[in-house]
Amino acid sequence: MKQEHRLVAEVYRYLAPFIDTTKDIYLGLDGQAALTASTAGRFVDPNLPDLWFTLLGRPVPCRIEAKILDQGKALLMQSQIVAWRTRGTGAYKPDYWVAANRELSEFYFWDDAAFLPALDASGATRKTHQLNAPKDRMTFKNAPELVMCILREQLKTNSAG
């Protein structure tokens, strides 16, 4: 199992009790699965964040992209950058980004606005790109702390809008 999938599994493990299971839930769809679902008409865009869920009592879904950081850099597909930048064509931009180091001993969180400058500055001409994660990202020692941050942010977001 790839480390990114382990990160998604860890985050989902702690979020699961708070997720409304009557609403759509998508976890770590790989590119081919997302493309197949998009071609079949399930999605209008195959660039899907790794976690898509709705918290209990919340009106809108939350979408989170997960990455493993190597030396502070996240690997993104060209299609993700093109879809998720400020003027991107993507229908399902992430609300938040979560990341971890390869050892899953440090976890990180930032909102999409913090990553837009890196996405916007990328030339996105190769199939994959390494982008620096935001310097002002929040850092946590474990997945439960990271998930508490996600829950707090969702409460703020949904109560403000």
C-alpha positions as CSV (number, residue, x, y, z in Angstrom):
1,M,0.0,0.0,0.0
2,K,1.3,3.4,-0.9
3,Q,2.0,5.8,2.0
4,E,-0.6,8.3,0.6
5,H,-3.2,5.5,0.9
6,R,-2.1,4.9,4.5
7,L,-2.5,8.6,5.2
8,V,-6.0,8.6,3.8
9,A,-6.9,5.5,5.8
10,E,-5.6,7.0,9.0
11,V,-7.5,10.2,8.5
12,Y,-10.7,8.3,7.6
13,R,-10.3,6.1,10.6
14,Y,-10.6,9.0,13.0
15,L,-13.2,11.0,10.9
16,A,-15.5,8.0,10.4
17,P,-17.7,8.5,13.5
18,F,-18.5,12.1,12.4
19,I,-19.3,11.4,8.8
20,D,-22.9,11.3,7.5
21,T,-23.1,7.9,5.8
22,T,-26.3,8.8,4.1
23,K,-24.3,11.2,1.8
24,D,-21.6,10.4,-0.8
25,I,-18.3,9.2,0.5
26,Y,-15.2,8.8,-1.7
27,L,-11.8,7.8,-0.5
28,G,-8.6,7.7,-2.4
29,L,-9.9,7.0,-5.8
30,D,-7.0,6.5,-8.1
31,G,-6.8,8.3,-11.4
32,Q,-8.1,5.5,-13.4
33,A,-11.1,4.9,-11.2
34,A,-11.9,8.6,-11.2
35,L,-11.6,8.7,-15.0
36,T,-13.8,5.7,-15.4
37,A,-16.5,7.2,-13.1
38,S,-16.2,10.5,-15.0
39,T,-16.6,8.9,-18.4
40,A,-19.6,7.0,-17.0
41,G,-21.2,10.3,-16.1
42,R,-20.8,10.1,-12.3
43,F,-18.5,13.1,-12.1
44,V,-18.0,16.0,-14.5
45,D,-14.3,16.1,-13.8
46,P,-11.9,13.2,-13.1
47,N,-9.7,15.3,-10.8
48,L,-11.1,14.3,-7.4
49,P,-9.5,15.0,-4.0
50,D,-8.6,11.9,-1.9
51,L,-11.3,12.4,0.7
52,W,-14.9,13.5,0.0
53,F,-17.4,13.3,2.8
54,T,-20.1,15.3,4.6
55,L,-19.9,15.7,8.4
56,L,-23.1,14.9,10.4
57,G,-25.4,18.0,10.4
58,R,-23.4,19.9,7.8
59,P,-24.9,21.2,4.6
60,V,-22.1,20.7,2.2
61,P,-19.4,18.1,1.6
62,C,-15.8,18.5,2.5
63,R,-13.0,17.7,0.0
64,I,-9.5,17.0,1.1
65,E,-6.4,16.2,-0.9
66,A,-3.7,14.0,0.8
67,K,0.0,14.1,0.0
68,I,3.2,12.6,1.3
69,L,5.9,15.3,1.7
70,D,9.5,14.6,0.7
71,Q,11.8,17.4,1.9
72,G,8.8,19.7,2.2
73,K,7.6,19.0,-1.3
74,A,4.3,17.4,-2.5
75,L,4.1,15.5,-5.8
76,L,1.1,16.5,-7.9
77,M,-0.1,15.4,-11.3
78,Q,-0.2,18.0,-14.0
79,S,-4.0,17.6,-14.3
80,Q,-4.4,18.3,-10.6
81,I,-2.5,21.6,-10.9
82,V,-4.4,22.7,-14.0
83,A,-7.7,21.8,-12.4
84,W,-7.1,23.2,-8.9
85,R,-5.3,26.5,-9.5
86,T,-7.1,29.8,-9.0
87,R,-8.4,29.9,-12.6
88,G,-8.4,26.1,-12.9
89,T,-11.0,24.1,-14.7
90,G,-11.7,21.6,-12.0
91,A,-15.2,21.1,-10.7
92,Y,-14.0,19.5,-7.4
93,K,-11.3,21.7,-5.9
94,P,-10.0,20.6,-2.4
95,D,-11.1,22.6,0.6
96,Y,-8.1,21.5,2.6
97,W,-4.8,19.6,2.1
98,V,-3.4,17.1,4.5
99,A,0.1,15.6,4.3
100,A,2.5,13.5,6.2
101,N,6.2,12.6,6.0
102,R,7.0,9.2,4.7
103,E,7.2,7.7,8.1
104,L,3.8,9.0,9.1
105,S,5.3,10.5,12.2
106,E,4.5,14.1,11.3
107,F,1.2,15.3,9.9
108,Y,0.4,18.6,8.2
109,F,-2.7,20.7,7.4
110,W,-3.4,23.8,5.3
111,D,-6.4,25.2,3.6
112,D,-6.6,25.5,-0.2
113,A,-6.0,29.3,-0.2
114,A,-2.5,28.7,1.3
115,F,-1.6,26.4,-1.6
116,L,-3.0,28.5,-4.5
117,P,0.2,30.5,-5.0
118,A,2.2,27.4,-5.5
119,L,-0.4,25.9,-7.9
120,D,-0.7,29.2,-9.8
121,A,3.1,29.6,-10.2
122,S,3.6,26.1,-11.5
123,G,4.1,25.8,-15.3
124,A,2.5,22.4,-15.2
125,T,4.2,21.2,-18.4
126,R,5.3,17.7,-17.1
127,K,3.1,14.8,-16.1
128,T,4.1,15.3,-12.4
129,H,5.5,18.2,-10.5
130,Q,6.9,18.7,-7.0
131,L,5.6,21.8,-5.3
132,N,6.7,23.3,-2.0
133,A,4.1,22.8,0.7
134,P,3.1,26.1,2.4
135,K,5.5,27.2,5.1
136,D,2.6,28.3,7.3
137,R,1.1,24.8,7.4
138,M,0.0,23.4,10.8
139,T,2.0,20.5,12.1
140,F,0.8,17.6,14.2
141,K,2.4,14.6,15.9
142,N,-0.3,12.2,15.0
143,A,-3.4,11.5,12.9
144,P,-6.0,12.2,15.7
145,E,-4.6,15.7,16.2
146,L,-4.8,16.3,12.5
147,V,-8.4,15.1,12.4
148,M,-9.3,17.4,15.3
149,C,-8.0,20.3,13.2
150,I,-10.1,19.2,10.3
151,L,-13.2,19.0,12.5
152,R,-12.5,22.5,14.0
153,E,-12.0,24.0,10.5
154,Q,-15.3,22.4,9.3
155,L,-17.2,23.8,12.2
156,K,-15.8,27.2,11.5
157,T,-16.4,27.0,7.8
158,N,-20.0,25.7,8.0
159,S,-21.0,28.1,10.8
160,A,-19.6,31.1,8.9
161,G,-21.2,30.3,5.6
